[in-house]
Amino acid sequence: MSDAETKGLEASIGYQFKNGLALNMNWLELDTENKETGKYLDFNPVRTVSLNVDYQLNEQLLLGMQTVYVGEQRYAEGTADKTTYDYTLVNLTASYAFGGKNAYEIDGGVNNIFDEDVDTIIGSNAGTYFFTGLRVSF
């Protein structure tokens, strides 16, 4: 087993407007290294940036959009050093709360709405997909 080192810088900024609109941005820079080989750790994005826009229409209804940029990822294939390409995903979400004290919440959304290609070596190219869920608070 070899030692690894990960260093990074993360910044986040957000603002909640009085009309129910909220903006949040997150930025992450990573520098990873396998201490034994001196090479980058496989499949760690050098940069990840996300922008979230949420709109609270009323007490029950929340709409959201998320844009996520994932930078290049390095990996070793045999003796060669390779790099994946970067990609950007856009996701849409909505949730509706109901019941006494909004104890129930139905949520759902569409991830990767533009069916952005993700390098197959990463192994996570699900394409566009829909999801839904139910939360109960008590």
N, C-alpha and C positions, 0 to 999 in steps of 0.2 A: 504494500500500500504506500502511495506517495503522498507527500504533503502538498496542499494547495493553498493559494492565497487569493482572496478576492478583496479588491478595494473599489470604492465607488463614491459617488456623490449623488444625492437625491434632493430635488427641490420641488416644492408644491406651493401653489398659490390658488386662491379661490375668492369668489365674491358672491354674496347673496343679495340680489336686488330686492326692493320692497314689493315688486309686482309678482313674486313667486318664481322668478328666473334665477338660476344659480349656475355659475361657471366655475370649473375647477380644472387646473392644469398640473400635471405631474411630469417631471423630467428625471430620468435616471441614466447615469453614465457608469459603466462598469469596466474594470480592468482586472482580468483574471489571469492566473499563472499556475501551471503545474511546476512546483519548486524543483522536482527531480529533472524534468526535461527542459524547463525554461520556456515552454510553449503555452499558448492560451489554453484555457479549459474549453473542452468541446461544448458547443451549443449554448453559449451565454451571449446574449445580444450586447453589443458594445453600447448601444443607446436604445432607450425605450421612452417614448413620449406619448402621453394621452391627454385628450381634452374631453371633458364631460360637460354637457349642457343639459340641465334638468329644469323642467317647468312644472310647478305645483299649480295645477289649474284650479283646484279647490281642495277642501280637506280630504276628499276621497281619491282624487285622480292625480297621478304623477306621470309625466311623460319625460323620456330621456333619450339622448343621443350620445354615443361615445365613439371617438375616433382614436385609434391606437396605432402608432407607428412603432414597428419593431425593426431595429437595425440589423446589419450583417452579423452573422454568427460564424465563428471559425470552428473547424473540426479537422481531424486527421483522417486520411483515408490511405491506409498502407503507410508509405513513407512520405506521401505528399500532403502538404497543408492546403486545405480548401476553404472556401468562404461561401455561405449561402447568400442569396440576395435579400435585400430588405423588403418589407411589405407594410401596407397600411390597411387596417380593417375598420369598417364603420358598422356600428351596432345600434339598434333601436330597442327601447324598452318602454313598457307601460305597466302601471299597477293601479289597482282599484281597491280601496279599503272600505269595509262596510261592517254593519253590526254595531252593537253597543260598544262605545269607546273605540270604534274601528278595530275590533278584535280580530277580524278576518281580513285577509288581503290576498287577492288574486293578482299574480304578475305574469308577465310573459314578454316575449320579444323575438327579434330576428337578429342573429349575429352574422357578420360578414355579408351584408345585404348586397354588395356589388360582386360577390363571388370571386374575391381577390385570390389569385394563385399564391400558394405558400410552397416554398421549396420542399419537395417530397422527402428529402433526406431528414428534414426536421420531424416528419412523421405525424403532423397534426393538421393536415389540410382537410378539414371536414366540409369545406365549401359553405354555402349558405345553409343555415339551419335555424329552426324555430324551437322555442322552449316555452314552457309554462309551469307555474307552480302555485301552491297555496300555503299561506302562513297563518297560523293561529296563535294569538297572544292571550295568555290567561294569567 
